[in-house]
Amino acid sequence: MKRFFMKLAYDGTGFQGWQNQKKGRTVQQDIENILSEIAKTKIAVTGAGRTDAGVHALAQCVHFDFMIEMSANQILKAIQAKLPPDIQIVEVKKAVPDFSARYDAYQRTYEYIITKTPTPFNRHYKTYFKRKYLRPEIINACLPYFIGEHDFTSFSKFNPQIKSPICTVIDFSFRETTEDLYLEITANRFLHNMVRRIIGTVVNISHKNENPAVIKELIAACTTQNKLISTAPANGLYLKEIFYPENCFLCPPWKGELKGVRYNKK
């Protein structure tokens, strides 16, 4: 039995999210079905984290155990031959036996794209905030208040399985182009709905022309019961990067950077 690491990208439009559910198509189920067909036995995959319905991924990462004598490259080619068009396998490689795609990840990066002009062609991949006034200078001024170690209860959906609401935001950046606004956030971990609620709140602060310092009060309150806090739509959100120690993989030390996943030493 060998353990493998796999990185995949997907268009979240047609899925009810990453994780298996009783009803609706999920990315996890599609991948498990394909691997099980190749192995002719049930194969389960464990993802680095969940993405909600409509959320996209450039670098979702998973691990799975495979008993068939196939190399990582052979598995990659076999999966690619059976993939639906809204999923792409970027890489498969052999991992150490106790590797966990979820618990060995030490940083994750999400990007959120806000369009200034909605079109029929970007409606699934960018968010347009109708009747919201976006002030770039206020949006940018909000970001430093989230950086650091905080209790993010105010910006998460309650989940009894989560032991701690403490997360460390390492970086939060903003850039503007003629067509779009981009917000990129990196943290050691994220709570359920955390990124979308942070984005929704920043947009509301911008629209209402509030003082960004109010974010300190929102964090300290540890409650979602505030009119400034709202959940941004899923379609503008992308899981962009996941970071792992290089000693998780049975391969020579990584010499460069693979777009979407970085292998670094802690």
N, C-alpha and C positions, 0 to 999 in steps of 0.2 A: 504494500500500500504506500503510495507516494502522495505527498501534499503539493499542490500547485497553487500559484498565485496567478490571478487573471485581472487585467485591466480592460474595462469596456466603456464605450460611449453609447448614449442612446437619446433619442428624441422622446421626451416624456409625454407628448401630446396624446398618444393612444393608449397610455397605461394608467392603471389605478395606483400608480406608485411602484416602488421597488419591491416591497415585501409581499409575500404570498398572502392572499385573502380568499375568503369563501366565494366571493363573486367578483368578476372582473378580471381582466388581463393584467398581469404584473411582469416586470422584467425578470425577477427572480424565477418565476414559474417557467418562462420561456427558456431561460438558460438551463434550468434543471431538466426540463423535458429533452432538450437537445443532448446534454451530457448523458442522460440516462439512456437515450436511444443509441448513442455511440457505444456506451459501456454494456448495454443490454442488462442493466440492473439500476436500481434507484440510486441517484447521485444527488446529494444535497449541497448547496453552496451557501456560504456565509458572507454577507456583505459588510463593508466597512461602516455602513450606516444606511438609514432609510431615506428615501426621497419621496415626497408626496406626489399625488396625482398631478400631472402637468409639469413637474420639475424635470429639467434636463440634466444630463451628466456628460462631462468630457472625460471624467476619470473616476468612475465608480470602480472600486477594487474589491475582489472577493477571493476566498480560498475554498478549495474543495479537495477531497481525497479521491484518488483514482487508482483502481486496482489493475487496470489493463496495462500491459507493457507498451506504452506509447511515450514518445518524447514530447516535450513541451511544444515543439514545432509541429509535430504530427497532430496533436490535440487541437492546436490553433487552426490548422488547415481543415480538420474534420468539422469543427464548429462553424467555421466561415462558410462551408458548403451548405449549411442548413439554416443560416441566420435569416430572420425577416429583415426587410430593408431599414427598419428604424432602430436596429442595434448593430453596433460594430465592435468586434473584439480587436483591441489594439495590441495586446501582448499577453502571452502565457509564459510563465517560467516556473521552474522548480523551486520550492521553498523548503525551509527547515521543517522538520516534523511537527513542531509545536507552534508554527506560525499562525497568528490570528489576524485576519484582515481588519477586524474591528479593534482589538485591544492593542495591537502593535503599532497602529497609526498614532503618531504623536502630534501631527498638525493636519488641519484641513482648511481648504480655501474655497469659498463660494463667491460667485460674481452675480450681481443683479443688474439687468439692463432695462433702463427706462427710455422709451422713445418719445421724442417730441412730436412726431407725426405718425399716427397709426395708418397702416395700409393693410389690404387684404393679405399681403405676403409676410408681414411680420407679426401678425396678431397672436400667433402661437409661441413666439420666440422673444418677444419684448413686451413690456407692460406700458400701457398708456393710462395715466391717471387723469381721467376726465374730470373737469371742474376743479382740479387742484393746481394752485399756482406754485410753481417750482422756483425757488430762489437758490441758485447754486452756491452763493456765498454762505447762506444759512446751513444748507446741507453739509457743506464742507466743514463748517464750524461745529457741527454736531458730533462728528466722528471721534475726536479725541476723548470725549466723555465715556466712550464705550471701551477704550483700550485699558488693559490691565485685568486683574483678577476681581471678579464681581459675582454676586448672587444674581443670576439672570431670571429669577422666578417671574418678574414682571413681564418678561419678554418670551415666555414659553407656554406651551400647552401642558397642563398637568398630566403627569405620567407616574403612576405609583411604583413603576419598576425602576425609575431613576433614583439612585441613592443620594446624589448631591446635585444641587442647582448651581454649583460654583464652576465657572468657566474662566479661562484666561484668553482674552482677545489680544493677539500679538500685533496685528496690523489692521488698519481700516483706511482705505484710500478712495479717492473720488477723482474722476476725470470727466471732462465734457468734450463732445465733438459737435459738429454742426447739426447732427441728427439725433444723438443719443446722450444719455448720462449713464456712467458706469460706476458702480460701487462694488469694491472688492474687499472682503473681510476674511481674515485668517485667525483661527483660534485652535487651542489644543483639543477642544471638543465643542459640540453644539447641542443644545436642548431641542426638543421637538418644537417646530415653528419659530425657533429663535431668530433666524436670519430674516424671515419674512416679517416678523413683528418689529424687529429693529428697523427695517426699511420702511414699513408702514408708518411707524412713529416718526421717523426722520422726515418723511414726506408731509405728515400732518403738522409738524413743527414749522416746516418751511411754508406751508400753505397759510397757516395762522399767524405767521411772522412772530412766533414765540422766541423767547431767549433760549438758546441751546442749553444753557445751564440747568434748565428744568429737567434734563436727563438725569442729573444727580439725584433729584427728588424721586423720579420714576423708578430708578434702580433701588434706592433705599426703601421705598414703600413695599416692595416684594408683593405686589398685587397687580393684576391685569385690569382692575376696575378704575380705569382712567380714560377719558375720551380721547386723549392724545394717542393712546396705544391701539393700533389696529393691525390686522394681518394683510400684508401685500399679496397680490395675486401670485399664483405659482408659476405662470408661464414665463416670467422674466428671470427666473432663478436657475443657475447652473452650478452643479458641483464641479469645481474646476481642477483642484489639485488635492492629492493626499500624500503625506510624507511618511516614509518608513526608514528605520535604520537599515543600512546596507547588509548587515549581518543576518538579516531575515532570509536572504536568498542564496541558493547554492549556485553561485556564478561568480566570475571574476569581479573585482571591485568596479563599480560603475564609473566610467571615465567622463561622461558628459551628462547632459540633462535631457530627459525624455519629456516632451511636452505633456503636461497633465499629471505626471507622477514624478516625484523626486526621491531618490534614494540617498539619504544622508546619515551620517553617524550622529547619534545623540551626543 
